[in-house]
């Protein structure tokens, strides 16, 4: 079961704040403030949180995966129309989406090693990796390796991937503001294909969207690219949809 939470709402901190899995409700329409749609408000899909006219629910693609994923989303990305984190989150059953920039110790500890909603609490803590490149400005700690143990020596179901969703500038700030993230072993992508994320500007050709990067990381950790091909194909449809809106607006 996947959950979208704001900082301070992680279930290990306050289980009363867990919202039901939106995928169980289907595509429903509400107002941004909840309840009935008031005059002047745009009806919003309760599942993807987009305006009804730009709903992306058709691209949600349930994807079998073994490693857990926790997306830490910068607040400025939460309502970014071209963002991919929510599509990713709604497609991965073993995932959580937590919104914030600076996280308190309890929330961050839960994100790193606490049980995800719907997971047995009795399981041992996962081996957690931070999906982040090794950069001169943000080198990994000396004790942290940048490559996880071979998948044949570690059960992928006991791996957890922390993903920072934000621009490079914002992701660097999130890393800087949360020392516990800096201490995590890094997982850096190698030899990645060119991105199909043509609707947002990238500083370098190798930079991927959050969805693309996470799929590439999971495929490497689990040793199989096939399960993620349908989601990447749906991502291409999402990109085309967003690009169509830009053409209509003349952007």
C-alpha positions in Angstrom: 0.0 0.0 0.0 1.4 3.4 -1.0 0.8 6.6 0.9 1.3 10.3 0.2 2.3 12.1 3.4 3.5 15.5 4.4 6.5 16.0 6.7 5.5 15.1 10.3 2.8 12.7 9.1 5.0 9.6 8.6 3.0 6.6 10.1 5.8 5.6 12.5 5.3 9.1 14.1 1.5 9.4 14.0 -0.4 6.5 12.5 -3.7 8.4 12.8 -2.7 10.6 10.0 -2.4 7.9 7.4 -4.7 8.4 4.5 -6.3 5.4 2.7 -4.6 4.2 -0.4 -6.0 6.5 -3.2 -5.8 3.7 -5.8 -8.5 1.8 -4.0 -11.0 4.6 -4.6 -10.6 5.0 -8.3 -10.5 8.3 -10.1 -12.7 10.6 -8.1 -13.1 14.4 -8.2 -13.0 16.8 -5.3 -11.9 20.4 -4.7 -8.4 21.2 -3.6 -9.7 22.1 -0.1 -11.7 18.8 0.2 -15.4 18.3 0.3 -17.7 19.6 -2.4 -16.4 21.6 -5.4 -17.1 25.3 -4.5 -17.9 27.9 -7.2 -14.7 29.1 -8.9 -12.7 26.1 -7.8 -11.3 23.7 -10.3 -12.4 20.1 -9.7 -9.4 18.0 -8.8 -8.9 14.2 -9.0 -8.5 12.7 -5.6 -6.1 10.1 -6.9 -3.5 12.0 -8.9 -4.3 15.4 -7.3 -4.3 17.1 -10.7 -7.1 19.2 -12.1 -9.8 17.0 -13.7 -9.0 18.3 -17.1 -5.3 17.3 -16.8 -5.8 14.1 -14.8 -2.9 11.6 -15.3 -4.7 8.5 -13.8 -4.6 6.8 -17.2 -0.8 6.5 -16.9 -0.8 4.8 -13.5 0.8 1.4 -14.2 0.9 -1.1 -11.3 4.5 -2.4 -11.4 5.9 -5.4 -9.6 9.0 -4.5 -7.7 10.9 -5.9 -4.7 13.0 -3.1 -3.2 11.1 -0.5 -1.3 11.0 3.2 -2.4 10.6 6.3 -0.2 10.3 9.5 -2.2 11.2 12.7 -0.3 9.5 15.4 -2.3 10.4 19.0 -2.1 7.3 21.2 -1.4 7.8 23.1 -4.6 7.3 19.9 -6.5 4.1 18.8 -4.9 1.9 20.7 -7.3 4.3 20.8 -10.3 2.3 19.7 -13.3 5.3 18.2 -15.0 6.5 16.3 -12.0 6.7 12.5 -12.1 6.9 11.5 -8.4 3.2 11.0 -7.8 2.8 8.9 -11.0 5.8 6.8 -9.8 4.4 6.5 -6.3 0.9 5.5 -7.5 2.5 2.8 -9.7 4.7 1.2 -7.0 2.9 -0.7 -4.2 5.9 -0.8 -1.9 6.5 3.0 -1.8 5.8 6.1 0.3 5.8 9.7 -0.7 6.7 12.3 2.0 6.7 16.0 1.3 9.1 18.4 3.0 12.5 20.0 2.8 13.9 19.7 6.3 12.7 16.6 8.2 12.6 16.1 12.0 14.7 13.3 13.4 11.7 11.0 14.0 10.2 11.4 10.5 13.6 10.9 8.8 14.4 7.8 11.0 11.0 6.3 10.0 11.7 7.1 6.3 15.1 5.4 6.5 14.5 2.3 8.6 10.9 2.2 9.8 8.2 -0.1 8.3 6.3 1.3 5.4 2.5 1.4 5.7 1.1 -2.1 5.1 4.4 -3.8 5.8 4.9 -6.2 8.8 6.4 -4.3 11.7 8.3 -7.4 12.8 10.6 -7.3 9.8 14.2 -6.3 10.4 15.2 -2.8 9.3 16.0 -2.6 5.6 19.4 -1.9 4.1 18.8 1.7 2.9 20.5 3.4 0.0 20.3 7.0 -1.2 19.8 7.4 -4.9 22.2 10.3 -5.5 25.2 10.9 -7.7 28.7 11.4 -6.3 29.4 15.1 -6.9 32.3 17.3 -5.8 30.0 19.4 -3.7 28.2 16.5 -2.1 30.7 13.6 -1.8 29.5 10.5 0.1 30.8 9.9 3.6 34.0 8.0 3.6 32.4 5.1 5.3 29.6 4.8 2.8 30.0 2.9 -0.4 28.5 4.1 -3.7 27.6 0.7 -4.9 25.4 -1.7 -3.0 26.4 -5.3 -2.4 25.7 -7.6 -5.4 22.0 -8.5 -5.6 22.9 -12.2 -5.4 24.3 -11.6 -2.0 21.5 -9.4 -0.7 17.8 -10.0 -0.9 16.2 -7.1 -3.0 13.1 -7.3 -0.8 15.3 -6.0 2.1 16.6 -3.0 0.2 15.1 0.5 0.5 15.8 3.3 -1.9 15.5 6.9 -0.8 14.8 9.2 -3.7 15.0 13.0 -3.5 12.4 14.6 -5.8 13.3 18.2 -6.7 15.4 20.3 -9.0 19.2 19.7 -8.6 19.4 22.9 -6.5 16.6 21.8 -4.2 17.8 18.3 -3.9 21.2 19.5 -2.9 19.6 21.7 -0.2 17.5 18.8 1.0 20.7 16.8 1.4 22.5 19.6 3.1 19.6 20.2 5.5 19.3 16.6 6.6 22.6 15.2 7.8 21.1 11.7 8.3 20.7 11.5 4.5 24.3 12.5 4.0 25.4 9.5 6.0 23.5 6.9 3.9 25.3 4.7 1.4 25.0 6.2 -2.0 23.6 4.4 -5.1 24.7 6.3 -8.2 23.4 5.4 -11.7 26.0 4.4 -14.3 25.8 4.5 -18.1 22.1 5.6 -18.1 20.3 6.1 -21.4 19.2 9.5 -22.6 16.2 10.8 -20.9 12.8 11.1 -22.6 11.8 13.8 -20.2 11.6 16.5 -22.8 9.2 18.8 -21.0 11.6 20.1 -18.3 15.0 21.5 -18.9 18.0 19.5 -17.7 21.5 20.9 -17.0 23.2 17.8 -18.4 22.2 15.1 -20.9 22.5 12.3 -18.4 20.0 13.7 -15.9 16.8 11.8 -15.7 13.3 12.5 -14.2 12.5 11.1 -10.8 10.5 8.3 -12.4 13.2 7.3 -14.9 16.0 7.4 -12.4 14.0 5.3 -9.9 13.1 2.7 -12.5 16.7 2.5 -13.6 17.9 2.1 -10.0 15.3 -0.6 -9.2 16.1 -2.5 -12.4 19.8 -2.5 -11.4 19.2 -3.5 -7.8 16.8 -6.3 -8.8 18.7 -7.4 -11.9 15.8 -7.2 -14.3 14.6 -4.3 -16.6 11.5 -6.0 -17.9 9.1 -5.2 -15.0 9.7 -1.5 -15.5 9.2 -1.3 -19.2 5.4 -0.8 -19.1 5.8 2.0 -16.5 8.4 3.7 -18.7 6.1 3.4 -21.7 3.3 5.0 -19.6 5.8 7.8 -18.7 6.3 8.5 -22.4 2.6 8.9 -22.7 2.5 11.3 -19.7 5.3 13.3 -21.3 3.4 13.5 -24.6 0.3 14.6 -22.7 2.1 17.4 -20.9 3.8 18.4 -24.1 0.4 18.7 -25.8 -0.7 21.1 -23.1 2.3 23.3 -23.8 1.5 23.4 -27.5 -2.1 24.4 -26.9 -0.8 27.2 -24.7 1.8 28.2 -27.2 4.6 27.7 -24.6 
